[in-house]
């Protein structure tokens, strides 16, 4: 049994805490807030109590991450699970590199690294099912910016959320593409505030070109109806997420009795776990399972995960 402390309480933080609470090997000892009394039996305003925990979860707003990482770097020896992005400015990123943090005990939650989407995409490229990558299109949108409580949230404030939806939502998909294909050789980026509810960007478009010739187009928005679509087209097949299922269709050379091309047959179909439509629950549970497996065994996390996280973070911050 290991002890855990949490910084952050509502929304995504609550989702992570509930997953951890289901574990029979983790005991939640502290749920911290610097000033408020939270509606939790382990609520505390005493930061020092967190340092007594084997694991701490930094799930607070993005612009607070560096502050807490800096505090823990001084004398905390346990494991740190920090929600992405690691930090919110290039200045903080350079300072982060100088902190006395052990990269093998710090985990930044880029959760799509552990998703069914990543597993199937990587396997399909390696075994030739997709062929050479040609194009990737990703759409992930919802109407969050029109909710009444959005305008007063940190997500709507450009001071707290300087890169807007790019650092909160797009960063997951960009990290996945970087992990599989390296950094882009060229890109374009267009952020906008379509609702004017707050000052932060609620919508963004990316076009990324990679060394292998793959072109990826992304549209992310808090100002549109709920959608999630992922299409990855190669010279021999297509990996597609739509209507709550991830499918692989291959090979290219599929013909009818007349010898005319037809749509390739479906070889694989995966339905993500839970009610989420964008692999959030599926990937989040797998990410936490991965992290806790290392902490429970007191093993070192792969250093390259830490380095990849900083690389992705840097790309978003220099936009």
MOPE-V845634 format. One line per field, one symbol per residue. ss: DSSP state (@ for helix, = for strand, . for the rest). psi: psi as a letter, one per 20 degrees, with the letter a starting at -180 (. if undefined). burial: 1 if it has 24 or more other ideal C-beta (glycine too) atoms within 12 Angstrom, else 0. A space follows every 10 residues. Layout:
# MOPE-V845634
ss = ???
psi = ???
burial = ???
This chain:
# MOPE-V845634
ss = .======... .@@@@@@@@@ @....===== ==........ ..==..@@@@ @@..====.. .@@@@@@@@@ @@@@@...== ===......@ @@@@@@@@.. ..@@@====. @@@@.@@@@@ @@@@@@.... ..======== =..@@@.... ...@@@.... ....@@@@@@ @@@@@@@@@@ @....===== ==........ ..=======. ....====== =.....==== ====..==== ==..====== ....=..... =....===== .........@ @@@@@@@@@@ @@@@@@.... ..@@@@@@@@ @@@@@@@..
psi = pqqqqpoqgr dhghgghhgh hipjjppohp oqphhqoqmq hjpqjohhhh iiqhpqookr qgiiggghhg ghigjpiaqp opqqqgrjqh ghghhhhiql qohjjpopnn hihjrhgggh ggghghjjhh bppgqppppo qrkhiiqhig hjrhhiohhh mhjbihiggh hghggggghh jaqqhqrqpo qqnhhknaiq piqqpqpppr hjippppppp qjkrrpqppo popaiirppp pqljqpqppq rgmpqaiijq qrpqqphqpp pqqaiqjkjg gghgghghgg ghhghhjlqp qphhggghgh gggggghj.
burial = 0111111110 0110111111 0010010111 1110000001 0101001011 1011111111 1111111111 1110010111 1111111110 0110011010 1010111111 1111111111 1101100011 1011111111 1101100001 0011111001 1111111111 1111111111 1001001010 1011101111 1111111111 0001111111 1111000111 1111011111 1000111111 1000000000 0001001101 0100011111 1111111101 1101100000 1000110111 111111101
